[in-house]
């Protein structure tokens, strides 16, 4: 594998860490560079992560706003539907690269790049790969989730029922715009049909998307890389709080956790921020809110916690916080409907609860008042994670293997 050093054009909305998708794309670029490949990060939205230049990673960043950060709603709507600047810049970049050893890897497009990047990717004829961090290729709001009902959506995307349903987190006009954008991506750009290879980051995710993929598409299971240090088993696993780490938004289940904690008689601790933060504070004054913390402090909070609660109401992809908590030896309480359950052995490394069921979550929290149970689950979580840790090196080795297979297949077909 050391002799295989491809050029990799990594397409992602943001050139800095704004969430799990950008975090994985950027860390993958850093890992590829360390292994001798030539990654080129192509992004729309600034700023640029300082680690990229330090590692010698080439960056093409357009310096644009993402859709939510754009001060002009009209400009954001046009950019989100068809970002002409992104299409032209990507076309110019791809034309400069050698055809025999280059691959295009798309991590994200829905928050800044737009479906316009499909045109230059198709025109260049280079091998390509798409990582399914979310579901914007197939669902207007990217989650198969109804934000108005706070429930999973079973409606066929872009069907008459889909157009008639207000499922957006903000308003119905934005839902109609998102439907129109997906129709543009599918029927004009034929975005999904560009790819014969997709990366799934969990087996559960594969079950969700398999029926939407192009016929004959190959799925590659590649875990997200996790940055963690083995601190050994916890000395006092039953001390600490029940914590939530992530964006404070309805689909993440923050209200559910706060209500279940109240019923179980425990204090919920929230690390993060988001649109429902003020309502959470008003409704649950007994809760503690720490806001966003630097990564080392988040890891310290996870290490000290009694349990991480991951009550997400939607499918997710592969929640990084669940794996990070396991690495710290912290049991995880996870919804049985999200992909995070795949990383939690119920009764061995944490507990499952019935999705959206406050009584079920409260019962799980009550069980974890048992110090002996917490100690056993903590030891199980630590052992399970470090038996085969999803390190950045492991991620890069796997993704290079996928690149080599795709490029090799293309050469044989030429």
C-alpha positions as CSV (number, residue, x, y, z in Angstrom):
1,X,0.0,0.0,0.0
2,X,2.9,2.4,0.6
3,X,3.6,2.6,-3.1
4,X,0.0,3.6,-3.9
5,X,-0.1,7.4,-3.6
6,X,-3.1,8.8,-5.5
7,X,-4.2,12.3,-6.0
8,X,-7.5,12.6,-4.0
9,X,-9.8,15.6,-4.5
10,X,-11.9,15.7,-1.4
11,X,-15.1,17.7,-1.9
12,X,-16.8,19.1,1.2
13,X,-18.8,22.2,2.1
14,X,-16.6,23.6,4.8
15,X,-12.8,23.9,5.0
16,X,-12.9,23.9,8.8
17,X,-14.5,21.6,11.4
18,X,-18.2,22.6,11.7
19,X,-19.6,19.1,12.4
20,X,-18.9,15.4,11.9
21,X,-18.9,15.5,8.1
22,X,-16.2,18.2,7.8
23,X,-14.3,16.7,10.7
24,X,-14.0,13.3,8.9
25,X,-13.1,14.9,5.6
26,X,-10.4,17.1,7.0
27,X,-8.9,14.4,9.2
28,X,-9.0,11.9,6.3
29,X,-7.0,14.5,4.3
30,X,-4.5,14.9,7.0
31,X,-4.1,11.1,7.3
32,X,-3.8,10.6,3.6
33,X,-1.0,13.2,3.4
34,X,0.8,11.5,6.3
35,X,0.6,8.2,4.3
36,X,2.2,9.8,1.1
37,X,-0.9,10.5,-0.9
38,X,-1.7,13.9,-2.4
39,X,-5.1,15.0,-1.0
40,X,-6.6,18.3,-2.3
41,X,-9.4,19.7,-0.2
42,X,-12.0,21.5,-2.3
43,X,-14.5,23.5,-0.2
44,X,-16.8,26.4,-0.5
45,X,-17.0,27.9,2.9
46,X,-14.2,29.5,4.9
47,X,-12.3,29.6,7.2
48,X,-9.6,27.0,6.5
49,X,-8.4,24.6,9.2
50,X,-4.8,25.6,10.1
51,X,-3.7,22.0,10.4
52,X,-4.1,21.5,6.6
53,X,-1.4,23.9,5.6
54,X,0.9,22.6,8.4
55,X,0.5,19.1,7.0
56,X,1.1,20.2,3.4
57,X,-2.5,19.5,2.3
58,X,-3.5,21.6,-0.8
59,X,-6.7,23.5,-0.2
60,X,-9.0,25.2,-2.8
61,X,-11.4,27.2,-0.7
62,X,-13.8,29.6,-2.4
63,X,-14.3,31.7,0.7
64,X,-18.1,31.7,0.4
65,X,-20.7,31.6,3.1
66,X,-22.5,28.4,3.8
67,X,-26.3,28.6,3.3
68,X,-27.2,29.4,6.9
69,X,-24.4,31.9,7.3
70,X,-25.2,33.9,4.1
71,X,-26.6,37.3,5.0
72,X,-28.7,37.3,1.9
73,X,-31.4,34.7,1.7
74,X,-31.8,35.2,-2.0
75,X,-28.1,34.7,-2.6
76,X,-28.2,31.6,-0.4
77,X,-31.1,30.1,-2.3
78,X,-29.3,30.5,-5.6
79,X,-26.0,29.2,-4.3
80,X,-27.7,26.2,-2.6
81,X,-29.5,25.3,-5.8
82,X,-26.7,25.7,-8.2
83,X,-23.3,27.1,-7.1
84,X,-21.8,28.3,-10.4
85,X,-18.5,29.4,-8.8
86,X,-18.0,26.0,-7.3
87,X,-18.7,24.2,-10.6
88,X,-16.2,26.4,-12.5
89,X,-13.5,26.2,-9.8
90,X,-13.9,22.4,-9.5
91,X,-13.8,22.0,-13.3
92,X,-10.6,24.0,-13.5
93,X,-9.0,21.9,-10.7
94,X,-9.9,18.6,-12.2
95,X,-8.6,19.5,-15.6
96,X,-5.1,20.0,-14.1
97,X,-4.8,16.6,-12.5
98,X,-3.4,13.4,-14.1
99,X,-6.1,10.9,-15.2
100,X,-4.2,7.7,-14.4
101,X,-3.9,8.2,-10.6
102,X,-6.6,10.6,-9.4
103,X,-9.9,10.0,-7.7
104,X,-12.7,12.4,-6.6
105,X,-14.2,11.7,-3.2
106,X,-17.3,13.7,-2.2
107,X,-18.1,14.0,1.5
108,X,-20.7,16.8,1.4
109,X,-22.4,19.3,-0.9
110,X,-25.8,20.3,0.6
111,X,-24.6,23.2,2.9
112,X,-22.6,25.2,0.4
113,X,-21.3,23.4,-2.8
114,X,-24.7,22.5,-4.3
115,X,-25.5,19.9,-6.9
116,X,-23.6,21.9,-9.5
117,X,-20.4,20.0,-8.7
118,X,-21.9,16.9,-10.4
119,X,-21.3,18.5,-13.9
120,X,-17.5,18.9,-13.6
121,X,-17.2,15.5,-11.9
122,X,-19.0,13.9,-14.8
123,X,-17.1,15.8,-17.4
124,X,-13.7,14.8,-16.1
125,X,-14.4,11.1,-16.3
126,X,-12.2,10.4,-13.2
127,X,-13.0,7.6,-10.8
128,X,-15.2,8.8,-7.9
129,X,-16.5,7.8,-4.5
130,X,-19.3,9.2,-2.3
131,X,-19.4,8.9,1.5
132,X,-22.9,8.8,3.0
133,X,-22.5,11.0,6.1
134,X,-26.2,11.9,5.7
135,X,-29.0,11.4,3.1
136,X,-29.2,14.6,1.1
137,X,-28.8,12.6,-2.2
138,X,-32.1,10.9,-1.5
139,X,-34.1,13.0,1.0
140,X,-34.9,16.8,0.7
141,X,-34.0,17.5,4.3
142,X,-31.2,14.9,4.5
143,X,-32.5,12.9,7.3
144,X,-35.7,11.0,6.4
145,X,-37.1,12.9,9.4
146,X,-40.1,15.1,10.0
147,X,-38.9,18.1,12.0
148,X,-42.5,19.2,12.6
149,X,-43.7,16.0,14.1
150,X,-40.3,15.1,15.6
151,X,-40.5,11.6,14.1
152,X,-39.0,9.5,11.3
153,X,-40.5,10.1,7.9
154,X,-41.6,7.1,5.8
155,X,-42.9,9.1,2.8
156,X,-41.3,8.4,-0.6
157,X,-39.0,11.3,-1.4
158,X,-40.3,13.7,-4.0
159,X,-43.7,11.9,-4.2
160,X,-46.9,14.0,-4.2
161,X,-47.2,13.3,-0.5
162,X,-43.6,14.5,0.1
163,X,-44.3,17.8,-1.7
164,X,-47.5,18.3,0.3
165,X,-45.8,17.6,3.7
166,X,-44.2,20.3,5.8
167,X,-41.3,18.4,7.4
168,X,-38.7,21.2,7.4
169,X,-37.2,22.5,10.7
170,X,-38.0,26.1,9.7
171,X,-40.9,26.6,7.3
172,X,-42.8,25.2,4.4
173,X,-41.3,27.4,1.7
174,X,-37.9,26.2,2.6
175,X,-39.2,22.6,2.4
176,X,-40.4,23.3,-1.2
177,X,-37.1,24.9,-2.1
178,X,-35.3,21.7,-0.8
179,X,-37.6,19.5,-2.8
180,X,-36.9,21.6,-5.9
181,X,-33.1,21.3,-5.2
182,X,-33.3,17.5,-4.8
183,X,-35.4,17.3,-8.0
184,X,-32.6,19.3,-9.8
185,X,-29.9,17.1,-8.3
186,X,-31.7,13.9,-9.3
187,X,-33.3,14.7,-12.6
188,X,-31.0,17.3,-14.1
189,X,-27.6,16.8,-12.5
190,X,-28.2,13.0,-12.1
191,X,-26.0,13.4,-9.0
192,X,-26.4,9.9,-7.4
193,X,-26.0,8.2,-10.8
194,X,-22.5,9.6,-11.0
195,X,-21.3,7.1,-8.4
196,X,-20.9,3.4,-8.7
197,X,-19.1,3.3,-5.3
198,X,-20.4,4.6,-2.0
199,X,-18.9,4.5,1.5
200,X,-21.3,3.5,4.3
201,X,-20.1,4.4,7.8
202,X,-22.3,1.8,9.6
203,X,-24.1,-1.4,8.6
204,X,-27.4,0.1,9.9
205,X,-27.0,3.0,7.4
206,X,-26.6,0.5,4.6
207,X,-30.1,-0.9,5.4
208,X,-31.6,2.6,5.2
209,X,-30.1,3.7,1.8
210,X,-29.8,0.4,-0.1
211,X,-33.1,0.8,-2.0
212,X,-32.2,4.4,-3.1
213,X,-28.8,3.6,-4.6
214,X,-28.1,3.2,-8.3
215,X,-28.4,-0.3,-9.7
216,X,-25.2,-2.3,-9.2
217,X,-23.7,0.2,-6.8
218,X,-20.9,-1.1,-4.6
219,X,-21.0,-0.3,-0.9
220,X,-17.8,-0.1,1.1
221,X,-17.9,-0.1,4.9
222,X,-15.4,2.3,6.3
223,X,-15.5,3.5,9.9
224,X,-15.0,7.2,10.7
225,X,-11.6,7.9,12.3
226,X,-11.7,8.6,16.1
227,X,-9.0,10.6,17.9
228,X,-8.7,9.0,21.3
229,X,-6.1,8.1,23.8
230,X,-6.2,4.9,25.8
231,X,-6.3,6.1,29.4
232,X,-7.0,2.6,30.8
233,X,-10.0,1.4,32.7
234,X,-11.7,4.0,34.9
235,X,-10.7,4.1,38.6
236,X,-14.1,5.4,39.7
237,X,-16.6,4.7,36.8
238,X,-19.7,5.3,38.9
239,X,-18.9,8.9,39.7
240,X,-19.8,11.8,37.5
241,X,-22.9,12.9,35.6
242,X,-25.2,11.8,32.9
243,X,-24.1,13.9,29.9
244,X,-25.3,14.9,26.4
245,X,-22.7,16.0,23.9
246,X,-23.8,17.7,20.6
247,X,-26.1,20.2,18.9
248,X,-29.1,21.2,21.0
249,X,-31.8,20.6,18.4
250,X,-35.1,18.6,18.5
251,X,-34.0,15.7,16.3
252,X,-31.0,15.1,18.7
253,X,-33.5,14.2,21.5
254,X,-32.3,16.9,23.9
255,X,-35.9,17.5,25.2
256,X,-36.4,13.8,25.6
257,X,-33.2,13.4,27.7
258,X,-34.1,16.4,29.9
259,X,-37.6,15.1,30.6
260,X,-36.4,11.5,31.2
261,X,-33.7,12.8,33.6
262,X,-36.4,14.7,35.6
263,X,-38.5,11.5,35.9
264,X,-35.5,9.5,36.9
265,X,-34.4,12.1,39.5
266,X,-31.0,12.8,38.0
267,X,-29.4,16.0,36.7
268,X,-28.8,16.2,33.0
269,X,-25.7,17.9,31.8
270,X,-25.6,19.4,28.2
271,X,-22.3,20.0,26.4
272,X,-23.1,21.9,23.2
273,X,-25.5,24.6,22.0
274,X,-28.2,25.1,19.4
275,X,-31.6,26.5,18.5
276,X,-33.5,25.0,21.4
277,X,-31.0,25.9,24.2
278,X,-33.0,28.8,25.6
279,X,-36.2,26.7,25.7
280,X,-34.4,23.9,27.4
281,X,-33.1,26.2,30.0
282,X,-36.5,27.7,30.6
283,X,-38.3,24.3,30.8
284,X,-35.6,22.5,32.8
285,X,-33.9,24.9,35.2
286,X,-32.4,22.0,37.1
287,X,-30.3,21.0,34.1
288,X,-26.7,22.2,33.7
289,X,-25.5,23.8,30.4
290,X,-21.8,23.9,29.7
291,X,-22.0,25.2,26.1
292,X,-19.5,24.2,23.4
293,X,-16.1,23.2,24.9
294,X,-12.7,22.7,23.3
295,X,-12.2,19.0,22.3
296,X,-9.7,18.2,25.2
297,X,-12.3,19.4,27.7
298,X,-15.1,17.4,26.0
299,X,-13.0,14.3,26.3
300,X,-12.3,15.1,30.0
301,X,-16.0,15.5,30.6
302,X,-16.7,12.2,28.8
303,X,-14.0,10.4,30.9
304,X,-15.5,11.8,34.1
305,X,-19.1,11.0,33.2
306,X,-21.3,8.3,34.6
307,X,-22.8,7.7,31.2
308,X,-23.2,9.4,27.8
309,X,-26.8,9.7,26.8
310,X,-27.4,9.7,23.0
311,X,-31.2,10.0,22.5
312,X,-31.2,10.9,18.8
313,X,-34.6,10.6,17.2
314,X,-33.3,10.2,13.6
315,X,-31.2,7.6,11.9
316,X,-27.8,9.3,12.2
317,X,-24.8,7.9,10.3
318,X,-22.1,6.8,12.7
319,X,-22.2,9.1,15.8
320,X,-18.7,10.1,16.7
321,X,-19.5,10.9,20.3
322,X,-20.8,7.4,21.0
323,X,-17.4,6.0,19.9
324,X,-15.5,8.6,21.8
325,X,-17.3,7.8,25.0
326,X,-16.6,4.1,24.6
327,X,-12.9,5.0,24.2
328,X,-13.1,6.8,27.5
329,X,-14.6,3.8,29.2
330,X,-18.0,5.6,29.6
331,X,-21.2,3.6,29.1
332,X,-23.6,4.9,26.4
333,X,-27.4,5.0,26.6
334,X,-28.6,5.0,23.0
335,X,-31.8,5.2,21.1
336,X,-32.6,1.9,19.4
337,X,-33.5,3.6,16.1
338,X,-30.2,5.4,15.3
339,X,-27.0,4.0,13.9
340,X,-25.3,4.6,17.3
341,X,-26.9,1.4,18.6
342,X,-24.5,-0.5,16.3
343,X,-21.6,0.6,18.6
344,X,-23.4,-0.3,21.8
345,X,-23.9,-3.9,23.0
346,X,-27.1,-3.7,25.1
347,X,-26.3,-4.7,28.6
348,X,-22.5,-5.0,27.9
349,X,-21.2,-1.6,26.9
350,X,-24.3,0.5,27.5
351,X,-28.1,0.3,27.3
352,X,-30.6,0.7,24.5
353,X,-33.9,2.4,25.0
354,X,-37.0,2.6,22.8
355,X,-36.7,5.6,20.5
356,X,-38.8,8.7,21.5
357,X,-40.1,6.9,24.6
358,X,-39.5,9.0,27.6
359,X,-40.4,6.3,30.1
360,X,-38.0,3.8,28.4
361,X,-35.2,6.3,28.6
362,X,-36.0,7.2,32.2
363,X,-36.0,3.5,33.1
364,X,-32.5,3.2,31.6
365,X,-31.2,6.2,33.6
366,X,-32.7,4.7,36.7
367,X,-30.9,1.4,36.1
368,X,-27.7,3.3,35.8
369,X,-28.0,4.5,39.4
370,X,-26.6,1.1,40.2
371,X,-22.9,1.6,40.8
372,X,-22.1,-2.0,40.1
373,X,-23.9,-2.0,36.8
374,X,-22.1,1.2,35.7
375,X,-18.7,-0.3,36.6
376,X,-19.4,-3.4,34.6
377,X,-20.6,-1.5,31.6
378,X,-17.7,0.9,31.8
379,X,-15.2,-2.0,31.7
380,X,-17.0,-3.5,28.8
381,X,-17.1,-0.3,26.8
382,X,-13.4,0.3,27.3
383,X,-12.4,-3.3,26.4
384,X,-14.7,-3.3,23.3
385,X,-13.4,-0.1,21.9
386,X,-9.7,-0.8,22.4
387,X,-9.9,-4.4,21.1
388,X,-10.0,-2.9,17.6
389,X,-9.8,0.9,17.7
390,X,-11.0,2.9,14.7
391,X,-7.8,5.0,14.5
392,X,-7.0,7.5,11.8
393,X,-4.3,5.1,10.5
394,X,-6.9,2.3,10.2
395,X,-9.3,4.6,8.4
396,X,-6.7,5.7,5.9
397,X,-5.5,2.1,5.2
398,X,-9.1,1.1,4.5
399,X,-9.9,4.1,2.3
400,X,-6.7,3.8,0.3
401,X,-7.7,0.2,-0.3
402,X,-11.1,1.4,-1.6
403,X,-9.4,4.0,-3.8
404,X,-7.0,1.4,-5.2
405,X,-9.9,-1.0,-6.0
406,X,-11.9,1.7,-7.8
407,X,-8.9,3.1,-9.8
408,X,-7.8,-0.5,-10.7
409,X,-11.3,-1.4,-11.9
410,X,-11.3,1.8,-14.1
411,X,-8.0,0.9,-15.6
412,X,-9.1,-2.6,-16.5
413,X,-12.3,-1.3,-18.1
414,X,-10.3,1.3,-20.2
